[in-house]
Amino acid sequence: MNALFSRMLTMCLAAGWMVPALCLLRLVLSRCPRRYVVLLWGMVALRLLCPVTVKSRLSLVPRGLPSVPAALPLCAAWLTGVAIMLLWGGIRLYRLRRKLAEAVWWKENVWRCDHLPAPFVMGFVHPRIYLPSDLQPEDAALVLAHERAHIRRGDTVWKALAYVLLSVYWYHPLLWLAYWLFCQDVELACDEKVASELTPAERRRYAGLMITCAAPNAPVPGFGSHGLKIRIHTVLGYRKPPRWATPVFLAALVVASVCFLTDARPAYSPSVRSAADQFFQELTAIAAVIE
């Protein structure tokens, strides 16, 4: 357990080093579609999941990240934090499911329920869309477009995986920032998809629905208020992505992968370094004899 915890600390520090750079890259790529930008956070997940990395001299991950001794109290504190995070997530889902006990089927995979804070999607294999009962049919069409975009993208799975990773690495503050931005980009990606198919008048109505359905963030993808201000700005000011967006993003993704998904390669191989150390030791000994 101690060795596992020590290795996970090293992986966490390397992943945390990526977050500020990806935040900056996210701003630089602001004209690119959000469905692309979400992929940047997948790099952080890969770094947290994969214990083996490739060596590269182009890596920007600092060589020799500090190693924290995995003492028993630290392991106990880590496991306690993981248990609390998973328990809290389970409690939130349990409370949400209790509210859905009186849900009534409407059509296809859509259900209506009283006292829901906001529309959302739940489920992995056969996801369901839940709408508040008082949502008007003409408004439901816009909301359903957003929720179905979540289903096509598999956001219920990705958001659950992101929360599990956050639960395991709860002690790193930059990973909380990465999780928050990931959730925001997931919602923005669906908003952009819907906005691209709407008229300007429908976009204004869609933005108004965001305010009407504003609610605290839920543990499932939905029409909540996560990043409400920037989402409204994105919908009302939607513009078709420029042609250069895709190649520029792919180039940026490749460069970022080389720089942050690899570990720094030593300037010299261990055998060369050992021979150099031995040479300087012998040189020092000869200098001492001469003196």
C-alpha positions as CSV (number, residue, x, y, z in Angstrom):
1,M,0.0,0.0,0.0
2,N,2.8,2.4,0.9
3,A,4.6,1.8,-2.5
4,L,1.2,2.3,-4.3
5,F,0.6,5.6,-2.5
6,S,4.1,6.9,-3.2
7,R,3.7,6.1,-6.9
8,M,0.3,7.8,-7.0
9,L,1.8,10.9,-5.4
10,T,4.4,11.1,-8.1
11,M,1.7,10.7,-10.8
12,C,-0.5,13.3,-9.1
13,L,2.4,15.9,-9.0
14,A,3.1,15.3,-12.7
15,A,-0.6,15.7,-13.6
16,G,-0.9,18.8,-11.5
17,W,2.0,20.4,-13.3
18,M,0.0,20.1,-16.5
19,V,-3.1,22.0,-15.3
20,P,-1.8,25.6,-15.4
21,A,-0.4,25.0,-18.9
22,L,-3.7,23.5,-20.1
23,C,-5.6,26.4,-18.6
24,L,-3.5,28.8,-20.7
25,L,-3.8,26.6,-23.8
26,R,-7.6,26.5,-23.2
27,L,-7.6,30.3,-23.5
28,V,-5.4,30.3,-26.6
29,L,-7.8,27.8,-28.3
30,S,-10.9,29.8,-27.3
31,R,-12.0,29.9,-31.0
32,C,-11.9,26.1,-31.3
33,P,-15.0,24.1,-30.7
34,R,-15.5,23.0,-27.1
35,R,-15.9,19.4,-28.1
36,Y,-12.2,19.6,-29.0
37,V,-11.2,21.5,-25.9
38,V,-12.7,18.8,-23.6
39,L,-10.0,16.5,-24.9
40,L,-7.3,18.5,-23.2
41,W,-8.6,17.3,-19.8
42,G,-8.4,13.7,-21.1
43,M,-4.6,14.3,-21.0
44,V,-4.8,14.9,-17.3
45,A,-6.8,11.7,-16.8
46,L,-4.2,9.7,-18.8
47,R,-1.5,11.1,-16.6
48,L,-3.4,10.1,-13.5
49,L,-4.2,6.6,-14.8
50,C,-1.1,5.5,-16.6
51,P,1.9,4.5,-14.3
52,V,4.3,4.0,-17.2
53,T,5.4,7.0,-19.3
54,V,7.7,7.5,-22.3
55,K,10.9,9.5,-21.9
56,S,11.4,12.6,-24.1
57,R,13.9,15.4,-24.1
58,L,11.0,17.7,-25.1
59,S,9.1,17.0,-21.9
60,L,8.2,20.0,-19.8
61,V,7.5,17.9,-16.7
62,P,10.3,18.7,-14.2
63,R,12.9,16.0,-13.8
64,G,13.1,14.5,-10.4
65,L,9.7,15.5,-8.9
66,P,9.9,15.5,-5.1
67,S,9.2,12.1,-3.6
68,V,7.0,12.1,-0.5
69,P,7.6,9.2,2.0
70,A,4.5,7.1,2.2
71,A,4.1,6.9,6.0
72,L,1.2,5.0,7.5
73,P,-0.6,8.2,8.8
74,L,-0.5,9.7,5.3
75,C,-1.9,6.5,3.7
76,A,-4.7,6.5,6.3
77,A,-5.5,10.2,5.7
78,W,-5.6,9.5,1.9
79,L,-7.9,6.5,2.2
80,T,-10.1,8.5,4.6
81,G,-10.4,11.3,2.0
82,V,-11.2,8.9,-0.8
83,A,-13.9,7.2,1.3
84,I,-15.5,10.6,2.2
85,M,-15.5,11.7,-1.4
86,L,-17.1,8.5,-2.7
87,L,-19.6,8.5,0.2
88,W,-20.6,12.1,-0.5
89,G,-21.0,11.3,-4.2
90,G,-23.1,8.3,-3.3
91,I,-25.3,10.3,-1.0
92,R,-26.0,12.9,-3.6
93,L,-27.0,10.2,-6.1
94,Y,-29.1,8.5,-3.6
95,R,-31.0,11.8,-2.8
96,L,-31.5,12.4,-6.5
97,R,-32.8,8.9,-7.1
98,R,-35.3,9.3,-4.2
99,K,-36.7,12.4,-6.0
100,L,-37.1,10.2,-9.2
101,A,-39.2,7.6,-7.4
102,E,-42.4,9.4,-8.7
103,A,-41.1,10.1,-12.2
104,V,-43.6,9.4,-15.0
105,W,-42.6,8.2,-18.5
106,W,-43.4,10.8,-21.2
107,K,-41.9,9.5,-24.4
108,E,-38.9,7.6,-25.7
109,N,-36.3,7.8,-22.9
110,V,-37.7,11.0,-21.4
111,W,-39.3,11.0,-18.0
112,R,-41.1,13.9,-16.1
113,C,-40.9,14.4,-12.4
114,D,-42.1,17.0,-9.9
115,H,-39.7,19.1,-7.8
116,L,-36.6,18.6,-10.0
117,P,-34.1,21.4,-9.7
118,A,-33.2,21.2,-13.4
119,P,-33.3,18.8,-16.4
120,F,-30.5,16.2,-16.5
121,V,-29.4,12.8,-17.8
122,M,-28.8,9.7,-15.7
123,G,-27.6,6.2,-16.5
124,F,-24.7,4.6,-18.4
125,V,-26.0,1.8,-20.6
126,H,-29.5,3.1,-21.2
127,P,-29.4,6.8,-20.0
128,R,-32.7,8.5,-19.3
129,I,-33.6,12.2,-19.6
130,Y,-35.5,13.7,-16.6
131,L,-37.4,16.9,-17.1
132,P,-39.3,19.0,-14.5
133,S,-43.1,18.4,-14.8
134,D,-43.8,22.1,-15.2
135,L,-41.5,22.6,-18.2
136,Q,-43.6,23.7,-21.2
137,P,-43.6,21.4,-24.3
138,E,-42.2,24.2,-26.5
139,D,-39.3,24.7,-24.1
140,A,-38.8,21.0,-23.6
141,A,-37.7,20.6,-27.3
142,L,-34.7,22.9,-26.7
143,V,-33.8,21.3,-23.4
144,L,-34.0,17.8,-25.0
145,A,-31.6,18.8,-27.7
146,H,-29.0,19.7,-25.0
147,E,-29.6,16.5,-23.0
148,R,-29.4,14.3,-26.1
149,A,-26.1,15.9,-27.0
150,H,-24.9,14.7,-23.6
151,I,-26.0,11.1,-24.4
152,R,-24.4,11.1,-27.9
153,R,-21.1,12.3,-26.3
154,G,-21.2,9.7,-23.4
155,D,-20.9,12.5,-20.8
156,T,-22.6,10.4,-18.1
157,V,-19.6,8.0,-18.2
158,W,-16.9,10.7,-18.6
159,K,-18.2,12.8,-15.7
160,A,-18.5,9.7,-13.4
161,L,-14.9,8.8,-14.3
162,A,-13.7,12.3,-13.7
163,Y,-15.4,12.3,-10.2
164,V,-13.8,9.0,-9.3
165,L,-10.3,10.3,-10.3
166,L,-11.0,13.5,-8.2
167,S,-11.9,11.2,-5.3
168,V,-8.7,9.3,-5.5
169,Y,-6.5,12.4,-5.9
170,W,-8.6,14.7,-3.7
171,Y,-5.6,16.3,-2.0
172,H,-4.3,18.2,-5.0
173,P,-6.1,21.6,-5.4
174,L,-5.2,22.0,-9.1
175,L,-7.1,18.8,-9.9
176,W,-10.2,20.4,-8.4
177,L,-9.7,23.3,-10.8
178,A,-9.3,20.8,-13.7
179,Y,-12.5,19.0,-12.7
180,W,-14.5,22.2,-12.5
181,L,-13.2,23.4,-15.9
182,F,-13.9,19.9,-17.4
183,C,-17.5,20.0,-16.2
184,Q,-17.9,23.5,-17.7
185,D,-16.4,22.5,-21.0
186,V,-18.7,19.5,-21.2
187,E,-21.7,21.8,-20.9
188,L,-20.3,24.3,-23.3
189,A,-19.7,21.6,-25.9
190,C,-23.4,20.6,-25.8
191,D,-24.5,24.3,-25.8
192,E,-22.4,24.9,-29.0
193,K,-23.9,21.9,-30.7
194,V,-27.5,23.0,-30.0
195,A,-26.7,26.7,-30.8
196,S,-25.3,25.7,-34.2
197,E,-28.8,24.3,-35.2
198,L,-30.9,27.2,-33.8
199,T,-32.0,30.6,-35.2
200,P,-31.0,33.8,-33.3
201,A,-34.5,34.0,-31.8
202,E,-34.3,30.4,-30.6
203,R,-30.8,31.0,-29.1
204,R,-32.3,33.9,-27.1
205,R,-35.0,31.6,-25.8
206,Y,-32.5,28.8,-25.1
207,A,-30.4,31.3,-23.1
208,G,-33.5,32.4,-21.1
209,L,-34.2,28.7,-20.3
210,M,-30.7,28.5,-18.8
211,I,-31.7,31.2,-16.3
212,T,-35.1,29.6,-15.6
213,C,-33.6,26.2,-15.0
214,A,-30.6,27.4,-13.0
215,A,-29.9,25.1,-10.1
216,P,-26.9,23.9,-8.0
217,N,-24.5,21.6,-9.9
218,A,-25.6,18.0,-9.9
219,P,-23.5,14.9,-10.0
220,V,-24.8,14.1,-13.4
221,P,-24.7,16.0,-16.8
222,G,-27.6,18.3,-17.2
223,F,-29.1,21.7,-17.9
224,G,-27.9,23.2,-14.5
225,S,-26.1,26.4,-13.8
226,H,-22.5,25.3,-14.1
227,G,-20.7,28.3,-15.6
228,L,-24.0,30.0,-16.4
229,K,-22.6,33.4,-17.4
230,I,-20.1,32.0,-19.9
231,R,-22.7,29.5,-21.3
232,I,-25.2,32.3,-22.0
233,H,-22.4,34.4,-23.7
234,T,-21.4,31.3,-25.8
235,V,-24.9,30.7,-27.0
236,L,-25.9,34.3,-27.7
237,G,-22.6,35.0,-29.4
238,Y,-22.2,31.7,-31.2
239,R,-20.1,31.8,-34.4
240,K,-19.2,29.0,-36.7
241,P,-15.7,27.8,-35.9
242,P,-13.1,29.0,-38.5
243,R,-11.6,26.5,-40.9
244,W,-8.2,26.7,-39.2
245,A,-9.6,25.6,-35.8
246,T,-9.3,21.8,-36.4
247,P,-5.7,21.7,-37.7
248,V,-4.5,24.3,-35.1
249,F,-6.1,22.3,-32.3
250,L,-4.6,19.0,-33.6
251,A,-1.2,20.6,-33.7
252,A,-1.6,22.0,-30.2
253,L,-2.8,18.6,-28.9
254,V,0.3,16.8,-30.4
255,V,2.7,19.4,-28.9
256,A,1.0,19.3,-25.5
257,S,1.0,15.5,-25.5
258,V,4.8,15.4,-26.2
259,C,5.5,18.0,-23.6
260,F,3.3,16.8,-20.8
261,L,2.5,13.1,-21.3
262,T,6.2,12.2,-21.3
263,D,8.9,12.4,-18.6
264,A,12.1,14.2,-19.0
265,R,15.0,12.1,-20.4
266,P,18.3,12.5,-18.6
267,A,20.9,14.4,-20.7
268,Y,23.3,11.5,-20.4
269,S,22.7,7.8,-20.0
270,P,23.4,6.2,-16.5
271,S,26.6,4.4,-17.9
272,V,28.0,7.7,-19.2
273,R,27.2,9.5,-16.0
274,S,28.8,6.7,-13.9
275,A,32.0,6.8,-16.0
276,A,32.1,10.6,-15.7
277,D,31.7,10.4,-11.9
278,Q,34.5,7.8,-11.7
279,F,36.8,10.0,-13.9
280,F,36.3,13.0,-11.7
281,Q,36.9,11.0,-8.5
282,E,40.2,9.7,-9.9
283,L,41.1,13.2,-11.0
284,T,40.4,14.5,-7.5
285,A,42.5,11.8,-6.0
286,I,45.5,12.6,-8.3
287,A,45.2,16.3,-7.5
288,A,45.3,15.5,-3.8
289,V,48.5,13.4,-4.2
290,I,50.2,16.1,-6.2
291,E,49.5,18.7,-3.5
